[in-house]
Structures are given as C-alpha cells and as structure tokens.
C-alpha cells in the first residue's frame, strides 16, 4: 500500500478572527419558562416480543414574552432550544416525569426523540418516549 509522502507543515497565523452573534441564555429564565409551560402528555403500553413497553409523547409550549426574545425572535429561541443540551435535558426530564406518572408501573431504560419548532404562543418541544416496563414477577408459595 502506497501512502502519501511527507509534507512540510505550514506555520500558524498570528491572529485568528471570527465574526458572529454570541448568545448567552440564563438558566433561571429557562426554569421560569418551563414552570409556565403548557404541558400535554399521553401514552400507552404495547405488548412486544421482549415484553410490555411504554410509548408516550409529551408536548411543551414555552410561552415567549416580548422581553424573552429580542424583537420577538421566536426562531432564535427555537434554535437555542434545539442546540442547548441543558434546555433539552430539562425537556427530557419533564417528559420522563410525565411518563412515570402515567405508566402502570416502573419504567426501564428511557429513550426519546426531541423535535423543536415555533408555535404561535412561543417555542414548542415534542418529546416522544419509549421505555420497557419493569414488572415484578409473581412467585408462588410452592416455588420456595
């Protein structure tokens, strides 16, 4: 196998510049938005070859005020939600709480998909969840 030959490396530039918009989100404000969010959740159990599995969906609409987004820039906030792992984690935790409160028993490993978009009232976050149910096996007294 023939590999590329050796090459001289170029020197690094003295200064690297980049222009763009820098944004900073405040966690306390996100917490307030999640506390005021309109949350709708649903789900059901399905029997699969591996056992019973919970499938559910939670939709959150984060209400956006004029002061939350410069110039009522809801698309910017939707992009922030899409890219900020802390905000996404907060949405997943909300969906997990909702699923746990609706499922008939404890949930196993929780997997989800998140979609973010604009809504007339603010930013909409949809979290689809899936988790196997952890069910206790009933032991008969004769098995002891």
C-alpha positions, -999 to +999 in steps of 0.1 A: +000+000+000+014+034-010+008+062+014+012+100+008+047+113+012+059+137+039+049+173+036+060+204+054+035+219+078+025+255+074+031+279+103+001+290+123-012+325+118-005+351+145-042+360+149-074+342+141-106+362+139-142+351+136-173+372+134-208+361+145-235+365+170-228+354+206-257+345+227-260+337+264-290+320+280-297+324+317-307+291+334-331+308+359-351+322+330-353+288+313-365+273+345-393+300+347-403+293+311-405+255+319-425+263+351-450+283+330-451+258+301-483+243+287-476+206+291-497+179+274-488+143+277-502+109+266-491+073+263-500+037+264-485+002+269-479-021+240-471-058+241-439-067+222-418-098+218-394-086+246-423-077+270-445-047+276-432-013+265-445+022+273-448+045+244-457+081+251-454+117+239-451+150+258-456+184+242-444+215+259-451+250+247-427+275+263-445+309+264-424+336+250-428+372+261-416+403+243-386+405+267-376+369+262-366+372+226-351+404+211-375+417+185-399+387+192-373+364+176-390+331+183-370+313+156-338+323+175-352+308+207-363+277+189-327+273+176-313+278+211-336+251+225-325+228+197-288+233+203-286+238+241-281+205+259-292+219+292-326+230+279-330+198+260-322+178+292-348+199+311-374+189+284-364+152+286-367+153+324-402+168+321-412+141+297-397+114+320-417+127+349-449+127+328-443+092+316-436+079+351-468+094+364-489+078+337-473+044+333-488+015+352-455+005+368-418+015+369-401+023+336-368+008+325-342+024+302-358+055+287-351+065+251-366+095+234-367+117+203-370+155+205-384+179+180-384+217+184-404+242+164-421+275+166-456+280+179-480+310+179-475+312+217-438+305+218-415+275+213-429+240+210-409+210+222-422+175+214-406+146+232-415+110+221-406+084+247-402+047+248-393+025+278-398-011+288-419-017+319-403-032+350-428-056+363-424-078+393-428-114+387-454-131+410-438-160+429-460-188+441-455-201+476-448-236+463-417-223+445-399-216+478 
